[in-house]
Amino acid sequence: MSEEAPARFSSVLPVVILTRPAGQTVIDWQVADQGPGYFDIPPGNEIRVKIKSINDDDLAVLVNELKAVEPLRFLDLSENRNVTNQGLQSLKELRQLTGLNLSSCSITSTGMENLRNLNHLSYLNLSFCSRLTDLSLKTLEAMKNLTYVDLQGCLGLTKGGLARIRRKNLTIYR
């Protein structure tokens, strides 16, 4: 019987790596390491990567570092005001994501299209993305695996637009 090898990757950026047992939603993420540096993720764990003070170019570098990291499940880009629609284009490569935090990023409804193919995404935080409009809701409507979306502080969204995306298995925090 062969033992599963740890997931190995490196980053040149100041990332925070959090882990939890794979498939768990009850157990909170625990800080495992910080970068830049090399990381070994023990078998049976999934990871969440958090990073602050980056721009679109940094995000492209990060996505390139993470795209082959199979246990990556969550990317936290909150409060990165220099992440824009251009940066969201690179996220298309992280198809393994189940969670994404883009709160307070400088994105618009046009940039939201880049998230459409993240088929496993179930959790999305867009709070305080003040440039979003009802047009962005078309993308959310197409994301059928989405079960939670945070739209607090998205003042460009209307009640009518939100009513169109309501469905039984989607929690909308507003």
N, C-alpha and C positions, 0 to 999 in steps of 0.2 A: 504494500500500500504506500503510495507516494504522498508526502506531506505537501500541502499547498504552500507555495512561496509567498512571501510578503509582496505587496504592491510597492514598487520602488519608483520614485520620481524625484526631481529636483526643481528648485525655483531660484531665480536670481532676484526675486521680489520679496518684500517684507510681509509674507503671508502668515496667517495663523491657521494651523491645521487642527481640526477637531475630529474626534472619532466617536463612534457608538457601534454596538453590535449590529450587524447587517439585518435589515428588515424591521428593526425596532422603531416604534414611534412613541413609545411611552418613556423610554430612557432618554434623558437629556444628553446632548453633545458634551463631551469632555475635551478640554484643551490637551492635545497630545504633543505639539511641537510648534516652533516658530521659525520663520526663515528670514533671510534667504538661507538656503542649504539643501541638503539631501534628506529624504524622508523614506522610512520604511513603515508601511501600514500592515499590521499583523493580519493574517488571514481571518476571515469571518467578520471583519469590520468594514464599515462604510465611512466615507469622510465628507467633511464640510470644510470649505476653504473660505476664509474671510480676509479681506484686504482693504486698506484705507489709503487715501491720498494718491489715487492713480488717475490716469487719463486714458484715452482711447488706444494710444500706442502701447501703454503698459498692459492694458486688457488683452490686446492681441498677443503679446508675449506670454501672458498668463495662460490664455486659452491654448496656445501652442504647447506649453508645458503640461497642461492637464488633459488634453484631448484623448490620450491613450490610457489615462488612469481609470481603469474600469470601476473601482469602488467609489469614485467621486459621485456624490448624490446631491450636494447642496453647494451653491456658490452665493456668498454674501458680499454684494458690492454696495451696500448701503452707504449713503452720504458721500459718494464719489461724484461730486458735482461736475467733474470734468469728463465723466463718461457720458457720451452722447449717442445719437442714432448710429453714427459711424462705428462706435465701439460695439454696439449690439450686433452688428453684422458678424463679428467673430464668434459670437455665442452659438451660432448655428452648429458648430462642430461639437458642442457638448451635449450630444443627444441622450447621454445617460442621466442627465440631471432630473431629479424629482422635485427639487426646491430651488428657488431663485429669489434673492432679495435685491431689488433695484430701487429701494426707497431713497428719495431725494437725489436721484440721478437726473441729468438734464436731457431727458428723452421726450420724444413727441409721438403722436399716433403713428406717424410714418415709420419710425424705428421699431414699433411694436411688431410689425410684419416679420421681423427677423426672429421672433420667438415662436412663430406658427409651427415650425417643424420640430419643436422640442416635445415630442410625443409622450414622454413619460412625466412631464411636469404636472405635479398635482398641487403645489403650493407656490404662489407668486405674490410678492409684496411690492406694490407700486405706490405705496403711501408717499404723499408729498411730491409726487411727480407732477408738478403744477401745470405743465405744458400739455398734458394729455387731454384729449377731447373725446366725444362720443365715437369718433372714427376708430379709436383704439379698441373699442368694445367689440368690433367685428372680429378682430384677432382673438380676443378672449372667448367669444362665442364659438369659434372654430376649434378651440383647445378643449376637446371633449374629456380628457383625463383630469382637468383642473377641478379640484374640490374646494380650494380656498384661495381667495384673492382679497388683498387688503388695498382698498382705494381711498383710505382716509386722506383728506387734504388734497384730493384731486378735484379742484374746484371747477374745472372745465367739463366735468361729466354731469349730465342731466338725469333727473329721475326717470324720464322717458327712456333714455338710453340704457340705464341700469335695468329697467323693467324688461327690456328685450333680451337681456342675457340671463335673467333669473331662470334657474332650473333646480329640480329637486336635490341633486347631489352637489350643488355649488353653494358654498358659504361666501357671501360678499360682506366684508367688513367695511363700513363707511362711517 
